[in-house]
Amino acid sequence: RIQYNMRAWITLLDLSCEILPIITFVSPATIFLPVLLKQQQRHTNNPGHDHQVNDNTNNATCIEMPPLALTTQMLQCFLWGIYAHQLHMMTLLIPNVFGFLLGFI
């Protein structure tokens, strides 16, 4: 019975170690998604006006973010992904694959 309880706790910890980093990597999407949806909506409403250079609404939908944070995230996730792959640790590999892919957003 004690062995079963320990396995349940280990499984719970494994799942939380996979889910919590993914939530952390997805958290910037709360800023990016409204902007992307607004741009997509604007382009579907005005399909022939894609080439406007002096559009004041572009400034309202532009997010300025230095690329260092995303580049560092992708590099760290890539390196930890290699380490996890070498040790065959899916608990470590899954969140790092998600973090690397979400770094492209």
Rosetta blueprint (number, residue, H / E / L):
1 R L
2 I H
3 Q H
4 Y H
5 N H
6 M H
7 R H
8 A H
9 W H
10 I H
11 T H
12 L H
13 L H
14 D H
15 L H
16 S H
17 C H
18 E H
19 I H
20 L H
21 P H
22 I H
23 I H
24 T H
25 F H
26 V H
27 S L
28 P L
29 A H
30 T H
31 I H
32 F H
33 L H
34 P H
35 V H
36 L H
37 L H
38 K H
39 Q H
40 Q H
41 Q H
42 R H
43 H H
44 T H
45 N H
46 N L
47 P L
48 G L
49 H L
50 D L
51 H L
52 Q L
53 V L
54 N L
55 D L
56 N L
57 T H
58 N H
59 N H
60 A H
61 T L
62 C L
63 I L
64 E L
65 M L
66 P L
67 P H
68 L H
69 A H
70 L H
71 T H
72 T H
73 Q H
74 M H
75 L H
76 Q H
77 C H
78 F H
79 L H
80 W H
81 G H
82 I H
83 Y H
84 A H
85 H H
86 Q H
87 L H
88 H L
89 M L
90 M H
91 T H
92 L H
93 L H
94 I H
95 P H
96 N H
97 V H
98 F H
99 G H
100 F H
101 L H
102 L H
103 G L
104 F L
105 I L
